[in-house]
Amino acid sequence: MPAVSICTDAFTVPAQAMAKAYGFPGFEFITVKHPIASLDTAQLRDRARELLPELLRILGVEAG
């Protein structure tokens, strides 16, 4: 099943380190502005919409 990893920008360095440690140094993932725990549903939805073009690119899907 195709999937894309998403983490907050505060975890970019650890995410890159884990990808390298597991043998995937060029692994692509998406970052979202930290923090997200305090956001309400509408704010989370807005953040998700912002990520959609990059998510589709990583999955190899053309937006249209």
C-alpha positions, 0 to 999 in steps of 0.5 A: 500500500503506498504511503507517505511519512509526515512529521513536524519540522521539529523532527526533520533531523531525526527523520533524516537520521532514521532513514539513513540508518535504515538504508534509505538516505534519500527517503522523501517525507513531508514536514508540517509546521510544528506544533500541531497538537494544539490545533483544532480540526479546521486548522489541521484540515488546512495544514493537510490541504497545504501538504497535498501537492507534495504528498501527491508528488511523492506518490507519483500522482498527477494533481488534476 
